[in-house]
């Protein structure tokens, strides 16, 4: 289990690093302190699946953050539907199945036109999983891992979470 407050010590900080990021072909790498068990994998996969579906539905659109931009007092906020309609779509396209090898986990994503706020939300989520569920040592966004080569086309390119295929409506358009 992750860091416990009863330990009377500060939680170890999750090392978050960015490498070369291609939003249309992005690998996200997670290094666990120990090889993750099924329960720990399920937690991480559920977080990724939930995050992806929010992105697929346009939830990470930095052009329309009206509640955030309003500040601390949200009482009687006049949310502007016309402003929301003028924002360009910011949609994630595809996500591969989470893969594991030893203490590493990885996931392939086509982040599409979603905004960088999506990565901040994922980082915040994984930091909390590190505190509450399973110790994570590193989160690397983008680039390659020399200890774990990438095949030209990942298996399960359109798979999500446990490895099942995405419904046709959730796949990127074929060109």
Secondary structure per residue as TSV (DSSP state, phi and psi in degrees):
chain	resnum	aa	ss	phi	psi
A	1	X	-	360.0	155.8
A	2	X	-	-65.3	-170.8
A	3	X	-	-56.4	138.1
A	4	X	-	-113.3	130.0
A	5	X	G	-58.3	-27.2
A	6	X	G	-66.1	-15.0
A	7	X	G	-67.7	-11.1
A	8	X	-	55.3	36.0
A	9	X	S	-141.6	160.7
A	10	X	-	-72.2	145.2
A	11	X	-	-67.5	142.7
A	12	X	-	-66.1	141.1
A	13	X	-	-78.3	134.5
A	14	X	-	-70.8	123.7
A	15	X	E	-80.1	109.7
A	16	X	E	-105.4	125.1
A	17	X	E	-134.5	147.1
A	18	X	E	-111.2	135.5
A	19	X	-	-110.4	-161.5
A	20	X	-	-61.1	122.8
A	21	X	-	-111.6	117.3
A	22	X	-	-107.3	108.2
A	23	X	T	-61.3	-20.1
A	24	X	T	-94.1	-3.8
A	25	X	S	-155.4	74.3
A	26	X	E	-117.9	125.9
A	27	X	E	-97.8	138.4
A	28	X	E	-117.2	126.1
A	29	X	E	-112.3	136.0
A	30	X	E	-127.2	127.6
A	31	X	E	-107.4	122.0
A	32	X	E	-87.3	157.0
A	33	X	S	-65.8	-35.8
A	34	X	S	-136.6	158.0
A	35	X	-	-54.3	128.9
A	36	X	-	-74.0	142.3
A	37	X	-	-82.5	177.6
A	38	X	H	-59.5	-42.3
A	39	X	H	-64.5	-42.1
A	40	X	H	-67.5	-39.9
A	41	X	H	-61.8	-43.3
A	42	X	H	-60.2	-40.8
A	43	X	H	-60.8	-49.2
A	44	X	H	-64.6	-43.2
A	45	X	H	-65.7	-38.8
A	46	X	H	-64.2	-40.1
A	47	X	H	-62.3	-46.1
A	48	X	H	-63.6	-44.5
A	49	X	H	-60.4	-46.5
A	50	X	H	-62.7	-45.5
A	51	X	H	-59.9	-44.4
A	52	X	H	-63.0	-44.6
A	53	X	H	-63.7	-37.5
A	54	X	H	-61.0	-42.0
A	55	X	H	-68.1	-38.5
A	56	X	H	-61.2	-32.4
A	57	X	T	-93.2	9.4
A	58	X	T	85.2	17.1
A	59	X	-	-68.6	-17.2
A	60	X	-	-108.7	60.8
A	61	X	-	-108.7	102.6
A	62	X	T	-69.7	-13.2
A	63	X	T	-77.3	-12.5
A	64	X	-	-134.0	71.8
A	65	X	-	-115.8	53.0
A	66	X	H	-61.2	-42.2
A	67	X	H	-65.5	-44.4
A	68	X	H	-61.3	-46.5
A	69	X	H	-67.1	-22.3
A	70	X	H	-71.4	-21.8
A	71	X	-	96.8	-157.7
A	72	X	S	-74.1	-34.4
A	73	X	-	-93.1	104.8
A	74	X	-	-99.1	-1.2
A	75	X	T	-59.7	129.7
A	76	X	T	61.1	31.1
A	77	X	-	-60.5	130.8
A	78	X	-	-92.5	87.4
A	79	X	-	-71.4	130.8
A	80	X	-	-100.9	102.9
A	81	X	H	-64.7	-34.5
A	82	X	H	-65.8	-41.0
A	83	X	H	-61.6	-42.3
A	84	X	H	-61.5	-40.0
A	85	X	H	-66.4	-28.1
A	86	X	H	-79.4	-17.2
A	87	X	S	-68.3	137.2
A	88	X	-	-67.8	147.8
A	89	X	-	-61.0	144.7
A	90	X	-	-133.8	85.4
A	91	X	-	-116.3	135.0
A	92	X	-	-73.8	151.1
A	93	X	-	-103.5	-54.9
A	94	X	E	-147.5	157.5
A	95	X	E	-144.1	133.4
A	96	X	-	-85.4	171.8
A	97	X	-	-71.2	146.8
A	98	X	-	-67.3	134.7
A	99	X	E	-120.1	152.1
A	100	X	E	-132.5	144.4
A	101	X	E	-150.4	108.5
A	102	X	T	62.3	-123.4
A	103	X	T	-90.5	0.5
A	104	X	E	-100.3	145.1
A	105	X	E	-128.0	150.6
A	106	X	E	-147.3	155.8
A	107	X	E	-146.8	134.7
A	108	X	E	-94.2	139.9
A	109	X	E	-139.5	145.8
A	110	X	E	-108.0	99.7
A	111	X	-	-72.5	-6.4
A	112	X	T	56.5	-132.1
A	113	X	T	-102.5	11.4
A	114	X	-	-62.0	151.0
A	115	X	-	-87.3	163.9
A	116	X	T	-60.6	-18.1
A	117	X	H	-57.1	-27.9
A	118	X	H	-58.3	-42.4
A	119	X	H	-68.8	-36.8
A	120	X	H	-61.4	-41.8
A	121	X	H	-63.7	-43.2
A	122	X	H	-63.8	-44.5
A	123	X	H	-59.8	-46.8
A	124	X	H	-59.8	-40.6
A	125	X	H	-64.4	-47.0
A	126	X	H	-69.0	-30.8
A	127	X	H	-63.3	-39.4
A	128	X	H	-70.7	-38.6
A	129	X	H	-60.8	-39.5
A	130	X	H	-60.5	-38.8
A	131	X	H	-74.6	-38.3
A	132	X	H	-104.7	-23.6
A	133	X	T	-122.4	-59.7
A	134	X	S	-145.7	139.4
A	135	X	-	-72.0	120.8
A	136	X	E	-108.5	135.5
A	137	X	E	-97.5	-43.6
A	138	X	E	-137.1	146.2
A	139	X	E	-129.3	118.0
A	140	X	E	-118.8	123.1
A	141	X	E	-107.3	119.5
A	142	X	S	88.3	174.3
A	143	X	S	72.4	-168.8
A	144	X	-	-120.4	163.0
A	145	X	B	-116.1	111.6
A	146	X	T	-61.8	-20.3
A	147	X	T	-83.0	-8.5
A	148	X	B	-146.1	87.6
A	149	X	-	-62.2	156.0
A	150	X	-	-101.0	132.3
A	151	X	-	-72.7	161.9
A	152	X	S	-56.1	-48.7
A	153	X	S	-123.8	116.2
A	154	X	-	-59.7	140.6
A	155	X	T	-60.8	158.1
A	156	X	T	57.0	34.8
A	157	X	T	-52.2	-34.4
A	158	X	T	-108.9	17.7
A	159	X	E	-84.8	161.9
A	160	X	E	-138.5	145.3
A	161	X	T	54.7	-112.7
A	162	X	T	-71.8	0.3
A	163	X	T	109.9	-5.0
A	164	X	E	-73.6	155.7
A	165	X	E	-73.4	148.4
A	166	X	-	-72.0	147.3
A	167	X	-	-58.1	149.9
A	168	X	G	-49.8	-37.8
A	169	X	G	-64.4	-19.8
A	170	X	G	-97.3	-2.6
A	171	X	S	-86.9	155.4
A	172	X	-	-66.3	147.6
A	173	X	-	-59.1	140.4
A	174	X	-	-81.7	137.1
A	175	X	-	-109.8	360.0
